[in-house]
Amino acid sequence: MARGLNTQDRRRAARVPPEYTPWRTLALLRPGRPVLLLNMSTGGALFESSHRMSPGMRTELQLSGQARQSVCGRISRCRVTALDPLKYEGAIVFDEPVTLQRETE
């Protein structure tokens, strides 16, 4: 095992695919940039975008679907995942926890 390698999972909440939430997979990241949700937890979301995001940047994720919700938070990381076309993977940490369950009828 490599020295200093930490294999412990540090996640604070379970991740779920967006189809298990009340929202669509397409969302908007202020100032109106479309993002594709990859997974979500009560404390944040992982998404793909064609725009670079700066870690530490304050922003708002606008979700729509069965319900509409705007969630404020900060970008925690951003990395290039493809070069042609250029794509980024970013993560937002929410200021307040969100409820992920779909409403039942």
N, C-alpha and C positions, 0 to 999 in steps of 0.2 A: 504494500500500500504506500502511496506517495506521501511524503512528509507534509503535514499541514492540510491534507485533503479532508474536508468536512463533508461526510455523506449524510448527515442529519438533515431531514426535511424541515426547513424553517417556516413553512407556510402556517399562517394563523387561521386560515379558513379553507374549507374544501372548494375546489374549482369545479364549475359546471359549464357545459357548452351552452351557448346562448339560446338554443332551442328549448332548453329546460327552464327558461325565465319568461317573464311576461313581455319581453322585448324582441324586436327583430334583430337579425345579425348585422344589419347596417345601422350605424349611428353617426352622429355628428360630433366632432370635437371643435370647440370654439377656436377660431372664429368661423365656423361653418365648413370645416374640412371633413369629408366623408371618411369613416373608418369601418373596417370589417372586424366585428367582435370575434375573438378566438375562444376565450373563456372568461368567466366572471366568478367572483366570490363576493361575499358581503362587504369585503373591504377594498376591492379593486377590480380592475379588468385588464386583460391582455388583448391587444388589437393590432391590426395591420393597416398601414397607411402608405400613400405615395408621397407623404410630406414628412420631413425630418422634424423631430420634436426635441426640445432641450430639457434634459433632466433638471428638475427643480422648478420648472415652469408651472405656474398656477393656471388651471384651465377648468373647463366645464364639459362634461360628457352629456350629450342630449340623446336620450333613449326614447324610442316610440314603438308602439305595438298594441297589445291589449291595454296597456297603460302608457302614459307619457310621464317621463321623469327627467329632470336635469340634476346631475350629481357633480358637485364641485370637488376638486382634488388637485394633486400635483403629479407631474410626470416623474416617475421614479427611474425609468431607464428607456433607452432607445438604441436599436441596432439595425444595421443593414442586413436584410435577409435575401435580397435578390438584386442583381445589377441591371438586367435587361428584361423587363422594365424595372427601374429602381423602386424597391419596396423596403419599408421599415417595419419593424415590430416594436411596439411601445407598450408601456404599462403605466396605468394611472392608479394612485392610491387615493381612495375616497376620504374626504374629511369626516364624513359620518357614514355608518354602516347602512346598507340597503337591504331590503327584503327581496329575495330571489324567486319565491314561490309564485306560480301562476294562480290566479283566482279561479276557484271552481264554481260552476254554475249550478 
